[in-house]
Amino acid sequence: MLEHFCECYSDLSGLILCPVLGSITPLFIPNSRIRPIRLIGLCASLITFLYPPVLRIQFDPSTAKSQFVESLRWLPYENINFYLGIDGISLFFVILTTFLIPICILVGWSGMRSYGKEYITASLIREFLMIAVFRMLDPLLFYVLPESVPIPMFIIIGVWGSRQRKIKAAYQFFLYTLLGSVFMLLAILLILLQTGTTDLQILLTTEFSERRQIFLWIAFFASFAVKVPMVPVHIWLPEAHVEAPTAGSVILAGILLKLGTYGFLRFSIPMFPEATLCFTPFIYTLSAIAIIYTSLTTLRQIDLKKIIAYSSVAHMNLVTIGMFSLNIQGIGGSILLMLSHGLVSSALFLCVGVLYDRHKTRLVRYYGGLVSTMPNFSTIFFFFTLANMSLPGTSSFIGEFLILVGAFQRNSLVATLAALGMILGAAYSLWLYNRAVSGNLKPDFLHKFSDPNGREVSIFIPFLVGLVRMGVHPKVFPDRMHTSVSNLVQHGKFH
């Protein structure tokens, strides 16, 4: 019985078709029946969430080859096919995506009263696109899908955003990501003309000249750097976070920021190894500047969401240092930190959402003394603050420790600067918690006090469990990804 169940679920088409069907069904239900629409969206996302645990059971960690591979002839005359698969690098990103979408639907359960049907549809389409991105084994379609993800995100920011500048923020988010990717499209067309295919399995065995690699690497970098984001193309992120609804910020921080770093791991590093070695000092320089600059900038912010947004930029640039250490420790640590950041930053944005729902402001100066009026919230917020500081025993510690080990093997100065960024991270995390939770209450500004309700607590519990699980017993993650990471390092002859 169990074997038959696993065989049925091993077909990854269901992983994509389920959110697609879930996004179409509400369109045939009147807007007045909002409760059935929400239930359909939640059920579709929960069913999709059931697929990855089965995949993890069936997944064979002893091979670096893509598993559960599916192929669909898309443009046969141009030898472009719809190749899908999962390996040790992409497995946990698929799991993270299917985990966060039900959370986003629950977050908007009571708040998205206007255009509720459209909200559910946009959320599930976004899930379908992101799952397809992490499974895609074709650079051309990998270009198409990430450029499609901003469309539902653009709608979510523009329609359900919180301020008057939401339209500007939505356009800024969309244009930044689109313009950067134009160069990647030109590079993919050049690859297609030279090799006659965009199949990643074939391209990994193709040797490009060093000059051609440098040109292609720069074109791919222009796209991925905006999505990370790296300094100086990070301006869109704080604005998008401030204007996006809570659910939008959760997906933006939890998943969308990983598209750029995942692109480096999947395409730039293995396809262009010589160019990667050539540009590693450049990446180190940009990342070190970004970590220190954004950490110091965070200390001067007055908006709760901007503080977490700049913190995300610092953490993601620490990830790029780990990736371009080009060793097993650095790359493995960067993947672990991406997964941890997807949980920690999402949870912090949920905490800000709880405060905003009650007090309708995100300005730090209006908060203080919450420990006496919202003790349960203060305890939860404190735990996520410790996780953001990478306290030992939380999920981020393992990833950051491995990144420092990997970076130190390559360049001790870069590792020292990255460690300085971690110290600054602890500084702004404690500063934020102290300003919001400790001190005197400010009744002139805040009037309605209530701890998180049952729905909000049920949303926080999976994050608490996940962060402790990753921090205390992280072995399952390196076990699944080790072979794929080792193959990436050996393929590029980086060791």
Secondary structure, 3 states (H helix, E strand, C coil): CHHHHHHHHCCCHHHHHHHHHHHHHHHHCCCCCHHHHHHHHHHHHHHHHHHHHHHHHHCCCCCCCCEEEEEEEEEHHHCEEEEEEECCCCHHHHHHHHHHHHHHHHHCCCCCCCCHHHHHHHHHHHHHHHHHHHHECCHHHHHHHHHHCHHHHHHHHHHHCCCCCHHHHHHHHHHHHHHHHHHHHHHHHHHHHHHCCCCHHHHCCCCCCHHHHHHHHHHHHHHHHHHCCCCCCCCHHHHHHHHCCHHHHHHHHHHHCHHHHHHHHHHHHHHCHHHHHHHHHHHHHHHHHHHHHHHHHHCCCCEHHHHHHHHHHHHHHHHHHHHCCCCHHHHHHHHHHHHHHHHHHHHHHHHHHHHHHHHCCCEHHHCCCHHHHCHHHHHHHHHHHHHHCCCCCCHHHHHHHHHHHHHHHHCHHHHHHHHHHHHHHHHHHHHHHHHHHCCCCCCCCCCCCCCCCHHHHHHHHHHHHHHHHHHHCCCHHHHHHHHHHHHHHHHCCCC
